[in-house]
């Protein structure tokens, strides 16, 4: 089995995000960047499938500026075999990402595309579903467990009422949730080895993909500051404030 794992470079989850002074977007200058946490889970699951003998090759793919090579190298250090960077400085929307991945799937012919359910910057939760629709492949979203079967995969996914298990035939698309696994830390020897692994670079134009945006960001602002809480003497005062000030009862 060949596995394609798309990964995204995002602001590190430990960093407090700040809005630019001109309100055109989020401040990215001199900010620590890292692999999207859900993408780390996808890479880890692909590596585990390879360790079980289910997969033979893992291709780590990223779309974005040249700095995304660092993100790909992280995935290679975790256990990926080779990387592909589709380099562009433009902001690519989920549909554009899905179209690029569609072109790469046709080029690489993987048996499984496994990716994070969403990125922590856009929080769109759209790319996996769009890719599945474009490919005409089966999909399982929010995966919390993946098992190989004789005919394909059994994927346990989290739903509102509990857990749901789907049987998928290969090829298919799977998006990962937090409880699927705990990503490993790349060891120093593997980080050094990752520098020698092949990493191809191409442009969206080479894949004949139009990534023109369909939406325009007019303004980005920080959430309104929440007022500090207050203490009340008794239930009567609480009810009075809920009724007269908050007007919720």
C-alpha positions, 0 to 999 in steps of 0.5 A: 500500500502507498500512502499519501499524507498531506501536512500543513505549516501553521503557527505553533499551538503554544503561540498566542496569535496576534492580529496585524495592526492593519487588520489584514490578517494574523501576524506571522513575522518572527512567529514559531511555526510547526506542523499542524497537530492533526497532520502529525497524527496523520503522519504517525498513523501512516508510519504505524501502518508501515511498521505493521507491514501494511504500507510500503511507502509514505509520501509527505506532501505540503502546499505553501512557501519554501519554508514548508520544506521544514514541515515536510522534513519533520514528517520524513523524520517521523518515518516518511519516505519522500516528500513533495512541496507544491510551492506557492506564496499565495493563500490557498483555500481548501478547494484549491488544496483539494484540487492540488491533492487530486492532481498529485493522487493521479500522479502518484496513485496512492491507495490511501490518503490520510490527513488531519480533519482540520488545521488549527489556523483556518479550522475549515474541516473541508479539504478531506471531504472535498478531495474525496468528492473530487476523486469519487473515493470512499471517505471516513472522517474524524477517525479514532481507530484504523484497522486493515482488513482483507478488503480494505479498512475498518475505520472507527469514527467519533459521532455525536452519539458515540462511535461508528465503524465504517468498512471502506474499500481501497483506495479511500480518504481518511481524516484523523481525530485527536484520539487516533494516536499520540505522535512520536518525537523524531529522534536526532538520527532520524532528523539527520537521515530525513535531510537525505531523503528525496524532496521534490518541488513543483508549482501549482501551474505544473499540475495545471491547477487554478488556485485563485481564491473564491473569497476575500478577507475584508478585515480581521479583528481580535475577539472583544475583551470579556468583562470580569466576573462579579460576586453576589451576596445571595440568590436574590441578587443573582436573580435580579442581575440575571433578570434586569442586567443580563435579561436572560430570565 
